[in-house]
Amino acid sequence: MSTPLSKKLPKTLQEKADSLRAKDSFKEAVSSYLNSILLDRNNAETYLGLGICYKNLGKIKKAIENLEKSALLDNGNFETFYELGLCHLQEETPCKAIKCFIRAIEIEPENPEAIYQLGLAHEQCDEQDMALMIYQKLIENTPSYLNAYLRKSTLFMKMELYKQALNLYMDVLKINPKYTKIYSEIGLCFDKLGKQAEAKRFYRKYLSSQPDAENANTVLKRVEKLKQVNKSGVKLSLV
């Protein structure tokens, strides 16, 4: 028995919208999603796709509205709660984001992206200790996930715990020796710790590997200052 046209059309419109969204044609996809919803208001996937489109168009409130509708229709879709959490982070409503990421993690417990975003949400709540714990757990459970090391080291830098930050940056290089963009951070850690020779070495490695970086001129000036101080024998204050 063939499916009635009234049931096939919403699905066809949704599939068209999904295809447009995959091509980053978000405005065109929105139109197809809305037409699909006019015919069927009980499809969680349609609201999810519409929410993602609105998010990419910068219409975060509309994105949240549609993602919440998707969540009501389907409480077991990881992507819905993950995207909803991202939207709440953009809206700077981290408590709501935390709830969404926790639900996403309940659905996919081993997903490192959701766990990482949960840490960012706790940071936005000024709960640094909780964020540090989350990043550490992530490092232990997914040791190849670099973002956890980088974010934890950034927090350590803010807390002026330069030795701990340095250790994490070195761990990153062990995992990915080609991650040369952190040479400047390693140089800064050594600089803050008063180890000027090591600082100059990593600053130079950074300039060699990232000559067009935005902060290249600032790093170069710091290297020149360190060289002048070494020649004069004057003790240099920390950066």
N, C-alpha and C positions, 0 to 999 in steps of 0.2 A: 504493500500500500504506500503510495507516494506521500511525502510530507506536504501539508498545506502551504500555499505560498505565503500566508500570513506568518507562518513560523520560520520559513526559510529566509525571508527577506531581512529580518533583524540580524541573523547570523551572517548573511552575506555582507551587510553593511559593516558589521563589526570586523570581519576578516579584511575588508577593504581598508578600514581605519587602522587595523594592526599593521598592514603592509605599508601604509603611508607613514605611520609612526616609526617603523623600522628604517625608513629612508630619511628620518628627521623632518618630514613634512608635517609639522605639528598642527599648524592652522587648518590644513586640509583634513587632517585626521579628526580634529575636533568636530568638524561639520558632520562627518560620517558617523562618529560615535553618538552625537546628539540625535541624528536621524534614527539610529538603531534604538536608542533609549525611548524615543517617541512610540516605538512599536512594541518594545519589551523593557519594562522597568525592573526586571528581576534577574538581570544578568550581571553577576559580580565582575566578570572579566571586562565588560564594557565600561563600567564605572572606573575600574582600575586603569584601563588604557586612557580614558578621558582625564583622570587625575594626573597621570604621568605627563600627558601632553600639556596640561595647564602648568604643571611644575616647570617644564622646560620652556614655557612661554613667560615665566616669571609671575604667573597669576597664582600665588601660593594659597591664598584663601579659598579660591575655587578648587584648587587641587585637593586641599584638605577636605572640603565638603564632599567631593566625589569619592575620594579614597575612604572616607568614613562610611559612605553608603556601600561601597564594595565590601568593607569589613563586616558590616551588618548582615550582608547577604552570604558572606563566606568568611567564617572566623578562622579558617585553617590555611590561608594563603600567605606564605612567607613574604612574597613581593609586596603585597598590599601593606602590611605592617611596617616593612622596611622603608618603603617609599613615604609612608605617612610619618615615620620617625624623622626622615630627612627633611620633610616639609616643616615639621615642628622645630627642628634645629634652625632652619632658615628664618622662621618666625620668632625665634628666640623664646620659645616656650619649652624649655628643656625637660620639665617634669612630665609633660605629655609625651615628649620624645622618648624618655626613659621607658614609659609604659609600653610604647609601641615596639621598641627594640627588644624589650624583655619578652613580649609576645612572639616576635619574630624568632628569637633565640629558642623559645620553647618549641617552635615548629621545626627549626633547623639548628640544633644545639652546637654543631661544629662549624657553623658559618663564621669565618673570621671577620668579614666585613661588618656584620651586625654587631658582633662583640666590640669591635673597634669603635663603631659609631656610638655604642652605649657608653664607652669611655669618654668620648667627646661630649656627650650629653651631660655626664657628671661634671666634666670640666666647666661646662656652661653654667652649671649650678654652683660653681665654686667649691666643688667637692673633690679637691685634688687627690686626697688620700685614696678615695674610692677609685678614681680614674687610674692612679698608679697601680693599684691592686689588679684592676681589670687588664691593664696592659701587660703586667707581669704574668698573669694567668695565660694570656694570649701567647706570650713569648714561650712559656713552658709547653703549652699544648700545640702551638703551631710555630715552631722555631724558625721557619723560613719566611714568616710574615713580617716584612721589614717595617711596615708602618707602625707596628707596636713599639719597636725599638726606637724609631725616630721620634714618635710622640712622647714616649716616656723620657727620652733624653732631653727633649724640649722643655718638659716640665722640670726636670732636674736643673737645667740651665736657669730657668726662672727662679728656682729656689736657691741658686748659687751653689749647687752641689756639683761642681765641675768635674771632680774625679769620677763620680758615678756616671755622669753624662759621657765622659770620655770613654769609659769602659763599654758603654752601649754603642757608641759610634764605631769603636774598634770591632765590636761583634758584627756590626753591619758589614764592614769591609771583609770580614772572614766569610760571611755568607755570600756577598757579592763584591768581589774586588774591583769591579768596574764602576761601582757607585761613587764616582769621583766628586760628585757635587757636595759631599759632606766633608771634603778636605778642609774647607774654610771653617766649619764648626769644630773640627778636630784641632785646627790651628788656634782657634779662639779658646778652646779648653786649655791647651797648653799655655797660652798667653795668660789666662786668668790664674793659672797655677804657678806662674812665674818661671816657666820653662821656655825661655825665649828662643833657644836654638831649635828646639822641636817645633815651636810655633812658626818660626820662619820657614822651616823645611816644609811644613804642610801648607802654609800660605802659598809658597812657591809652586808646590805641586798642584794646588787649586788653580792658580793663575795659568799654569801650563796646560791643564786639562780643560779649564773653563775660561778662556781668554775673553769671551764676549759676555760674560755674566754681568748682571746689573751692578753687583757690588765689587766688580773687579778693581775699579779705581780706588775704592776705599781700602780694599785688602792690600793693594800695591803701596798705598801711602803708609799703611801700618808696617809693611816690610821695610820700607825706607827709613821709617822712624826707629825701628829696632836696630837697623844697621848703624845709624848715626849714634845711637846710645851705646852700642857695643864699642864703637871707636873712641867715644869720649870717656867711657868708663863710668858714666853717670847711671845711677840706679833708676830704672824706669818704673813709673807707677803702672798698676794694672789697668787694662783697657776697661 
